[in-house]
């Protein structure tokens, strides 16, 4: 096969970004501020300091600086796995017989197996710099818990990980990787916190949710000396850290004079998608491109496509600040699908605002169709993708087939956020033909919407 463009486009270490890209500096409408649940007023830095690291709060509240420096201590960590490759999916293109050119940014080339290490390194670094002894967090599928365990070990911090119970049960080996790096793993909801006990009483036998796990992790952080809570998605500073993905893509494309027509990412909390699209979206907001941005979510947890744009709590126990976002309601209890990292009731305020303003679109897909695409991709491209990433693969394939049907040539970029080697229970279910597609009814959604606070 003659390749006009290399199968893998690698950047040099010198080309690795030295700054993060803050898309908020270009947004026409800033998302409304977080609200203090006790006062109903916009959160100040002082309100957030008992929960988050100081530097992360400053980044969270920064709406003006386009570029924010990546400290040398973080770039030292990044050098172990960045820059990551941008891959031309020649074999997928050939299988689909499409005129489309398909590229994917592969973020699974590190031990954590996903993009999550980009923000884990940053937040652990800032916690250490602040003089903290420990941090807490939640994890859904386990990628974030793994990444943060690695970063905590590197910077010398203690870590408690509240892992969504159904994921802890489905992925015992993922849990063991987290423990191997020295972190303590607690399946959530648990009886170790007030929030956990309350959720267990209200939903006996529940498999848990990210909202539940966040509640427990925040409670643990605020009740433990020299400890803070760190979050793997949703918040603005996490999207900021993930912008290294988009910046590297942009640099790699510019080397070959390529401009993507379509950029696709899976969306749960929004961090990888927000980071992938950030510099391209900044240009779109400035009128420099007309890229079609597509966020792909599971049909079982459709916060963008079926949610409400409203102020809601970021956790199930209603102890976190309120965020204006697309949400299914903090009381929404998702089905135990295999895309654990996408099982969150709300969406990043940045992504929500951009979606609300019409700068991107969203689609939802059923689980069986996602795994059909995952297997197709694995067979021709040689990587077993994570279920989360496979949502983006599904829609990239659909878009490429649309190009074939219409006889149009487009350049498609999607984010391959991680590998699926700890998700073999899901692949087994698909291979056995026992996988089912759960789509919440209007009645199911109404129960979740009822938990949205009336301000």
Buried (B, 14 or more C-beta within 10 A) or exposed (E): EEEEBBEEBEBEEEBBBEBBBBBBBBBEEEBBBBBBBEEEEEBBEEBBEEBBBBBBBBBBBBEEBBBBEBEEBBBEBBEEBBBBBBBBBBBBBEBBEBBBBBBBBBBBBBEBBBBBBBBBBBBBBBBBBEEBBBBBBBBBBBBBBBBBBBBBBBBEBBBBBBBBBBBBBBBEEBBEBBBEBBBBBBBBBBEBBBBBBBBBEEBEEBBBBBBBBBBBBBBBBBEBEEBBBBBBBBBBBBBBBBBBBBBBBBBBBEEEEBBBBBBBBBBBBBBBBBBBBBBBBBBBBEEEBEBBBBBBBBBBBBBBBBBBBBBBBBBBBBBBBBBBBBBBBBBBBBBBBBBBBBBBBBBBBBBBBBBBEEBBEBBBBBBEBBBBBBBBBBEBBEBBBBBBBBBBBBBBBBBBBBBBEEEEEBBBBBBBBBBBBBBBEBBEBBEEEEBEBBBBEEEBBEBBBEBBBEE
